[in-house]
Amino acid sequence: MQIQYAKRTQTFILEELSRLTGEFKKIKTREVWEYPENVRNHPLSIDLDLCTKQGFLGIYDTTITEIGFGAYLKRFLQEPIEERNLHSDSLEIQNILKKNPSYAYHLLRKFLVPDAETNEKFSLPQVNAEDSFWKKRRFLKGFYPIWGFLSPVYIVLGLLFDLPLIPLLLLLNGILFVSYRRESLKQWKEIKALSSGASRFQKTFVYLAKERKTTKQMIGQISSLGDSSELLISPLPHLILNLLCLWDLWKIKSLENWKQKFGNLWNELQIQIIKTDSFLPFANFGFLFPESNFAHLSPSGSLSAESLVHPLLPKSSRVFNPLTKMEPGDLMIVTGSNMSGKTTYLRSIAMSLLLAGSGAPILGKKFEYPEFQIHTLIRSQDSMEDGVSFFYSEVRRLSAIIQNAESSKKIPILFLDEILKGTNSKERFIATREILSVLREKRAIVFLTTHDLKLAEIPWAKRFHFTELEKDGQMDFDYQIRDGVSGSTNALKILKKEGIPIRNEEE
């Protein structure tokens, strides 16, 4: 047992080191199709590569409960969490990391207890306070202890002294057993679920509990009751015990007694475990990167940062860039040559917003953000099945974003990458200009990357660019954002570098 625990601990530490160094391929993450459909098809997941093998959601997922995993996904995607008990204060992670920076790490080791495959999630049920079994059988509740005690005594004496009515007694017990068999199986299912949860999360229960002695008693009793359920695997012994002494009823009564004594304590700790499980990935992110900083809500509704970077870039590749102050209604147009860092910059801002909105720290300094609703249109998808083109897909997305902005009380923040690519340049300019005008009226903050320098002439836009550098006749990128509009292009250079001849370059 100790060897298995040591191996699981070693695996966890190696994964932590891989997260720290950016060697994400060494981490075993789930496939895209293994995420819930509404998550893998979420616009943010598609545009920000959140569900890919090296996407953020998989790389930093440390959750181990089914509900905690769902809450973790919703929290990062800024989706509402239906379970009210799982709502957390935005300062909760900040307080944890300030008081005890290693808390997340030590608690994650407690979550290593389950002996399972990587990315497997477990159920941790609540105790159901309502007990319909005895409500339907009030007479049986008072009758079975006497009958269940006298039956085996009479059968034993009957066998010794050849007493009559033993077959009739067994028949009556059999009829009783059949009458409640369907309901008793539900009770056994609950016993097994609670016992399994107690066994898998035993160390976590004790670690989080204030009354550790009582918690250990709670776990011990439900685990012992769960051991009795193993008898259900053998139908014949199970049947014999119920014919002799109504065995199921004794165990169901034991479950009721356990619920009355420990039900409230179990439910309190169950909520605490799942809630902690759901935000531990973000707390662990802050533990791994102590240089990260917490963002602050802007009272004026502005968005700005002294510096920020994409959280999935390894330390050796990080280039921090500032974010100029953006007020509601502002537009930033980012131009630049291919591969210079335009889209990565947009994704860096978007990822920082999602981290901040989740209560997590961000890789950067002095990040201020408003109460926001985030929208991205970076990677459009067509649909052969629905007959939807790239262009129409973008138009529908933009229409939905604009309509959503009208009803939202939060500041819409949009990230648009080369929008309306599926039409000619003249119509694209007119359509994009009008869309940006409408978004300005909706007080949306908009970030737009484009190769169309004419768009950069929009009068209210803030203009920035990325560019390539020439070093020994080769293209080199410093990924630093600069003021103004880009004056360089590199498409032809890239084509020539890859061996595609450009015969009339002067044209």
N, C-alpha and C positions, 0 to 999 in steps of 0.2 A: 504493500500500500504506500509506504513512504517513498519507494523507488518511483512508483507511478506519479505521485505528487511532485517529486523532484523533476521528473521528465517534463511534466506539464508546465512547471514553473520555468524551466529552461527554455521551452518553446515560447512562452510569453515574453521572457526577457530578450530573446533573439528578435522577436517581432518588434518589441519596443526599440531596439537598437536600429532595426531597419527603418522604422518610422523616423527616427532621429537623424539618420544619415541620408534619407531619401532613396534608399535601395528598396523601392516598393515592390519590385518583381519577386523579392524573397518572401513577401507576405502572401499567404493563401487567402484570397478574397473570393467572393461569390461571383458567379456569372451574371450577366445582365438579366437573363430570363428568370433568375432566382429571386429577383426583387418583385414586390407586388406590382401588378400591371399599372396601377395609377401612379406609382413612383417612377418606374422605368420610362413611362411615356410622358412624364411631366416635362413641360417646356424647359424648366431649369435643369433637369437631369440631362436632357438631350443637348442643350446649348453649352452647358458647363462640364460635360463629360462626368457627371457625378456617379453614374452606375457602371462605368467601365471597370476593367480589371484593376487599373491603377487610379480609379476615381476616388474622390474624397470620402464618399459614404462608405465604401468598402475598406479603404486603407485605415481609417480611424474608427471603424466600428469595433467596439469592445463589448457591446451588449450581449446578454446571455438569456434574457427572458423574451418571450414572444411579444408581450405588450410593451416592454421597454424598447425593443427594437423598432416597433411601429411608432412609438412616441419620439424616438431619436430621429427617425426619418422626417416625421411631420414638423418637428421643431426646427430642423435645418432648412426644410423647404418652406418655412413660414406658413404652414398650413395649420388650421385650428385643431387642437387636441380635444377630442370629445370628453375623455375621462377627466373630470374636474379635479380629481385628487392628484393628477399628474402635472397640473399647472405649476410652474416654478417661478420664483422671483428672479428677475434678470440679474440681481446681485448675488444670487445663491452661489454660482461658480466662483465669482470674484471673492466672496467671503471665505470660501473653502481654500482657495489658493493663497490667500493672504495669511490666514490663520495657520494652515498646515499644508505647505506645498506638496508634500509627499503623500497626503491623504489619499489621493486618487490612485496612486501606484499601489499602496498597501491594500486598499479596498479591492482593487482589481485582482490582486493575488487571492483574496478571499473568494472572488467570483470564479477562480480557476477550479473550484472543487468539482464541478460536473466533469465526468470522464466521457468526453464526446468528441465528435469530429469538429474541426474548425468551422465557425459560422453556424453551428447548430444552435437553435433557440429552444428554450424549455418553457413549459407552462408552470406558472405559480398561481394557483387558483385562490380566490377569496373563499372564506367560510360562508356558506349560505345559511343565514339566520333562520329562515323559514323551514319548518320541518313538517311537510305535508304527510309523511308516512304515518306518524302517530295521530295526526288529526283525523284521519280516516278510520283509525283503529283504536279508539279510546278504550273500549272494553278490553281489547287484546293487550294493551299496555299494562293494565292492572292485573290481567289474568295470567299472562305468559310466565312471570317469575314463579308462580305457584305450580302451574302446569309443567313448566320446563324443568322444575326441580323434582316433582313427583313422578313424572314419566320415566326417567331412567331408573329411579329407585324401584318403582313398581316392576319394570321390565327385569331388573336384576333379581328381585325377589321372586318374580314369576318363573324365571328360569330355574331358580334354586328349588322352589317349592311347588312347581307345576300349577301356578295360578292361572285362572282363565282370563280372557279378553285382551291378551297381548296383541294378537293380530288386529283387533278393533282399535286398540290404542295407537298402533303404528299407522293404521289407515287414517285415523283422525288427524294425527300429526302430519301425515302426507298431504291431506286435503288442505290443512292450514298452510303448509309450506307452498303448495301450488297457488293458493289464493294471494299470497304476498310476494311470490317469486319475482315478478316483473319489477315491482317497486324496490325490493331488497337489492336487486342487481344495480339499480341506480345508486343506492346507498353505498354499495361496495365500490362502485366506480369513483364516488367522491372520496371514500377512504383511501383508495389507491392513489388518487391524484394528490391528496393532501400529504400522504406518506411519502410519495416520490418527491414532492416539493421540499418537504422537511429534510429528507436525506440529502438532496442535491445542494440545498442552500443552508445547510446546518451551520457552517462557520460564518456565513454572512448574517444569518439571524442573530447569532450570539454576538457578533462584532458590532452590530447596530443597536442591539437591545440595551435598555437601561437596567432592566431587571434580568440579569443573566441567569440566575438560578431558576427563576420561574420559566424563562424561555427554554432552558435545557429540559425542564420537566415537560413542557408543552411538546417539544420535539420528540422526547423519549416515548411519551404515551401514544402519540399518533403514529410513530414509527412501529411501535409494538403492535398497534391495531392493524397497521398495514401488513405486517408479517402474517397476520391471520388470513389475509386475502389470498395468500399463496395456495390455500386449500381449494380455491375455486378452480385451479388448474386440474384437479382430480375430482371429477363429478361424483364418483361413487362414494368416497369418504365424506364429501360435502353433503350428499343426500342422507347418508346414514346418520350424521351428527344432527341434522335437522329433524329426522324421524325420531331420534332418541330424546333430544332436549331442546328443539327449536333454536338451534345454535345461532342462526342469522339474527334473531331478535335480540339475543344477548349482546351481540356485537353492535347492532344498530343503537341499542340503548347506551352502550359505551361511547359511541360516537356522539350521541346527544349530550351525555355528561361532559365529554371533552369540549364540545362547542360552548356549553354554558360556562365552563371554567376558563377556557382559553380563547374563545372565538374572537373577542374584541382585541386581545393582544395580537393574535395571528393577523387579523386584518390590518391593524396599525403597522405592523412590521412588513406585511406583504406590500402595502402601498409604499412604504419607505424604501423597500428594496427595489421595486420596479421604477419608482421615481428616480432613485439614485442611479440605477442601471441606465436610465434614458439620458442622463446628462453627464455620466462619467466619460464618454468619448471626448466631450468638450473640455472637461476638467483635466483629462489626461493630455490633451493637446497643449494646454497651458503649462502643465508639469514638464512636458518634453521640451518646450521652448520657453524658458524663463525670460528670454529677451522680448517676448510678446507683450503687448499692452492692451488694456481694456479700453474700448471705445466709450464715448459719452454722447448722450442724446443732446441734440442741438435745440435750444429753446426757440430759435428763429426758424427752424426747419431747413437749415442749410446742410450741405454735405461737403466735407473737406478732410484733408489729411496732410500732415507734414511729410509722411512717407508711407508707402505700403508695397507689398509684394504678394505674389500668388503663394498660398500656403503649401502647395505641392512641389514647389521648386526646391531642390536640395540646397543646402547652405552654400555650396561651392558655386552655384549658378544664380544666386539671388542678386537681382538688381532692383534696388528700392527707387521708387519714383514718387514725387509729390502729387497731390490732387488739389488743384486750385479750388477756391471756395465756389460752390455751386448753390445758388438760391433757387427756390421753386420758380419754374418757368425758364430756367437757363438751359442753354444748349452748348455742348462741347463737340466740336468736329475734330477728329483725329485723322490726319493724313500721313502718308509715308509709303516707303517702298515695301515690296514683299518681304516677309520674314523679319521685318525690323522690330516687331513687338506690339503692333497696334491692338490686335485681338487679345493678346495675353494681358495687355494693360486693362482692357475692359473687363476681362474675366477676373483680374486681380481685385478690381473695385467691387464687382458683383460678389465674389467669394468673401471679401472682407465684410460686406454688408450682411451676408448670410451668417457668418460667424458672430458678428456683433448682435444681430437679431436673435441668435440662439443663446446669448449671454456669455459667449466664449471670447477670449482675447484674440486679437488680430496681430499679424506680423507687420508691424508698422508703428508709427508714433502719431499722437494727437489726432486720432480719427474721430470726427464728429459726424453724426448722422441724424436724420429726422425719423419720426414715425413713418415708416415707408411701406410701400407695396411694390415689389420688384417684378419687372418683366424683362424678358430677353428675347431677342430675335437674331440669333447668330447663325444657327444651322437650320435652314428650312428643309422640309421633307415633302416630296410629292407622294401621291398614292395612285398606283395603277388600278387598285380595286375600286376606289371611289372616283376615278377619273379626275383627280385634282393635280394640277401642275404646280411647279415650284412657285410661280408667280401668284397663282390664286391662293395657294397655301399661305404665302406671306400676307396677302391682302386680308384674308380671313383672320389671321392672327392679329394684325394691326387694328382691324375693326373691333375685335374683341377687347383689345387693350384700351382703345379709346373709350368704348362704352363702359368698361370697368372703371376707368379714371373718373367718369362722371359721377358714379355712385360711391366712390371711395372717399372716406374722410382722411385717409393717409396720403402722404405725398407719393405719387407714382414716380418710380425711377426706372428708366428704360435704357437698355443696352442694345443698340442696333448695329449690325455689321453688314455693310454693303447691301442695304435693303433694295428690294424691287429689281433684282438682277435680271429677271426674266422678261424685260421689255427694253425698247430702244432708249438711247441716252436722252433724247429730247423729252419724251414722255416721263422717263424716270426722274428727270430734274424737276419737272412741273409737279408730279405726284408727290415726290419727297418733300419739296418745299411746302406744299399745302398740308401734308401730314404733320410736318414739324410746326407749322403755324397753329394747327388745331391743338397739338400737344402743349404748345406754349400757353394757349388760352386755358387749358386744363391745369396749368401750374405744375406740369410734369418736369422733372429733371431728366434731360436726354443726353446720352452719349452715343455718338455716331462715328463709325470709321468709314472711310470712303477713299477710292482712288479718283473720284470725279472732283477735280479741283474747282469746278464751277460751283459745286455745292458749298464750298468754303467761303463763297462770296455772300452767303446769307448774312445780313447785317447784324443780327443779334447774337451770332455764334461766337463762342470763345474758341480760338484756333490753336491747336498744338500738333506736333508731328514727331515721327520717328524717322531715322534715316540710316543708311549704311555708310561705312567709311572705307576708303581705299587703303590697303596695306600690302605693299609689295605686289601691286597689280591684282590683288584678290579682295573680294568683298569681306568686310568685317563689320560686326554689329556690336554696339555698346548698349543697346536697349534702353537708352536714356531719352526721356521725353523732352522736347524742346518747344519753345514758343513759335507761333506762326505756322505757315503752310509749307509743306514739303516741296522742295524744288528739284528733287531727284527721283528717278525711277530705275528699276533694275530688272524688269521683266526680260529684256533682250539679253542682258548679261547672263541671267540664269539659263535661258535657252541655249546660248552658246557654250556655257560651261558644261551642259549636259549633252553636247555634241550635235545639237540641232542647228544647221547652218542658217544664218540670216544674211541673204544676198544683197538686199537693198535697204540697209540700215538707215541711210540718209533720208529715205522717204518718211 
